[in-house]
Amino acid sequence: MSVIDTLYRYTVGPVAGLFYNKDGTLPGLGREEVERIIREEMMAGNLFVRLAGISGCMAVIMGAYGAHALKSADDDLKKVFDSGNKYHLLHSVALLAMPLTRRPALTGTLFSLGMLLFCGTCYYHALTGSTTLRRFTPFGGMLFIAGWMTIAI
């Protein structure tokens, strides 16, 4: 039994079991279409693993930069930077698990956008002192929450 057959049998089949046609296919989705969707989702998961490597590398670089560049900065700005860096590294590691999720493209996109909005605005604020982009930080946090929920459901 191939990987596609196993995934179809144990994930798509039971969930959609109530909606099968008499020939065992899903309405509007033939077996080939389901296989194509599964392959695309698997490829998306692999893409996010590579993105996790790049993002993790950037998180370490930013952490090192912040440790040296913010020596004379205000303590509040250091806390903002450290918070952004902590969430950046944590969610970079979480991207490694995207191939294991039910919807890797959705979950990985939510985490990636969350890192961009949450961590990016924290970095920007800490490095420049400007608060112009801080209004987008909570949206990044909401994207993180949505990403974790897509893993759970």
C-alpha positions in Angstrom: 0.0 0.0 0.0 1.5 3.4 -1.0 1.7 6.4 1.2 -1.1 8.1 -0.7 -3.3 5.0 -0.3 -2.6 4.9 3.4 -3.3 8.7 3.8 -6.5 8.3 1.8 -7.6 5.3 3.8 -7.0 6.7 7.3 -7.5 10.4 6.9 -9.8 11.3 4.0 -11.9 8.1 4.0 -13.2 8.1 7.6 -13.7 11.8 7.8 -15.7 11.9 4.5 -17.3 8.5 4.9 -20.7 10.0 5.2 -20.4 11.8 1.9 -19.2 9.0 -0.4 -20.8 8.3 -3.7 -21.9 4.7 -4.4 -18.7 4.0 -6.3 -16.6 5.0 -3.2 -15.5 8.5 -4.5 -16.3 11.8 -2.9 -18.9 14.0 -4.7 -17.0 16.3 -7.0 -13.7 14.7 -6.0 -12.4 11.7 -7.8 -9.6 9.6 -6.3 -7.1 11.3 -8.6 -8.2 14.7 -7.3 -7.8 13.6 -3.7 -4.4 12.2 -4.5 -3.4 15.5 -6.1 -4.6 17.4 -3.0 -2.6 15.1 -0.7 0.5 15.5 -2.8 0.2 19.3 -2.7 -0.3 19.3 1.0 2.8 17.1 1.5 4.9 19.4 -0.7 3.7 22.4 1.2 4.9 20.7 4.4 8.3 20.2 3.0 8.5 23.8 1.9 7.8 24.9 5.5 10.5 22.7 6.8 13.0 24.6 4.6 11.5 27.9 5.7 12.0 26.7 9.3 15.7 26.4 8.6 15.9 29.9 7.2 13.7 31.4 9.9 15.6 29.7 12.7 18.9 31.0 11.2 17.4 34.5 11.1 16.1 34.2 14.7 19.6 33.3 16.0 21.2 36.1 13.9 18.6 38.6 15.3 19.2 37.4 18.8 22.9 37.9 18.5 22.4 41.3 16.9 20.0 42.4 19.6 22.4 41.3 22.4 25.1 43.6 21.0 23.1 46.4 19.4 20.7 47.0 22.3 23.3 47.2 25.1 22.6 50.9 25.7 18.9 50.8 24.8 16.0 51.3 27.1 15.0 48.2 29.2 11.5 48.3 27.7 12.9 48.1 24.2 15.1 45.2 25.2 12.1 43.3 26.5 10.1 44.0 23.3 13.1 42.7 21.2 13.5 39.6 23.4 9.8 38.9 23.2 9.8 39.1 19.4 13.0 36.9 19.3 11.6 34.3 21.6 8.4 33.9 19.6 10.4 34.0 16.3 12.6 31.1 17.4 9.7 29.1 19.0 7.6 29.3 15.8 10.6 28.6 13.6 10.9 25.3 15.4 7.1 24.8 15.1 7.4 25.1 11.3 9.4 21.9 11.4 6.2 20.0 12.3 4.2 21.3 9.4 4.4 18.0 7.4 2.7 16.3 10.4 -0.3 18.5 10.4 -3.6 17.9 8.6 -3.3 21.2 6.7 0.4 22.0 6.4 -0.2 24.8 3.9 -2.7 26.6 6.1 -0.9 26.1 9.4 2.5 27.0 8.0 1.1 30.1 6.3 -0.5 31.2 9.6 2.7 30.7 11.5 4.8 32.5 8.9 2.5 35.5 8.7 2.3 35.5 12.4 6.1 35.7 12.6 6.2 38.5 10.1 3.6 40.6 11.8 4.3 39.8 15.5 8.1 39.4 15.5 8.8 41.8 12.7 6.9 44.6 14.4 8.6 43.8 17.7 12.0 44.0 16.0 11.2 47.2 14.2 10.0 48.9 17.4 12.9 47.8 19.4 15.5 48.8 16.8 14.0 52.1 15.7 12.0 53.2 18.8 9.1 54.0 16.4 5.6 52.8 17.3 4.1 53.2 13.9 3.9 49.5 13.2 3.1 48.3 16.7 -0.7 48.3 15.9 -0.1 45.2 13.8 1.6 43.2 16.5 -1.7 41.8 18.0 -2.7 40.6 14.5 0.5 38.5 14.4 -0.5 37.1 17.8 -3.9 36.2 16.5 -2.3 34.4 13.6 -0.2 32.4 16.0 -3.3 31.4 17.9 -5.1 30.4 14.7 -2.1 28.4 13.6 -2.0 26.4 16.8 -5.7 25.9 16.6 -5.4 24.4 13.1 -3.0 21.8 14.5 -5.6 20.9 17.2 -8.6 20.6 14.9 
